[in-house]
Amino acid sequence: MQPTSPVPAGDVDRALDLRRHLRAAADPRAITDDAVRIYCAALGKQDHRMEAAILRQAPTVIDVDALVDGLIAGTFDGPPRTGLDHLLPNRRWARIRRLYWARLREYLAWRAR
């Protein structure tokens, strides 16, 4: 069995910088009206006020660290399951979390460009 080569230091540094950048961009205080307005115009979304409200609320509903880690790893899975998924009827909580997850993931992917 051959030993694997370590990841080049530059790649690790870039990944850590990207993680810090995305984590900071997900902070509700960093989601400004101007940034959301530009984001909505770039993607053809109509209501920037509604989008800003969703983006600012998302960190209270989902695990932002898991989302950022998934973006860096290149996986686009949904949010991890929680105990609340089993408590609410019709899986409403899971659908709500998927909505916030998808919206914030799209915004952070746009910010990472």
PyMOL commands that set and color helices and strands:
alter all, ss='L'
color gray80, all
select helices_A, chain A and resi 9-25+28-30+33-43+48-61+64-73+83-86+89-112
alter helices_A, ss='H'
color red, helices_A
deselect
rebuild
show_as cartoon
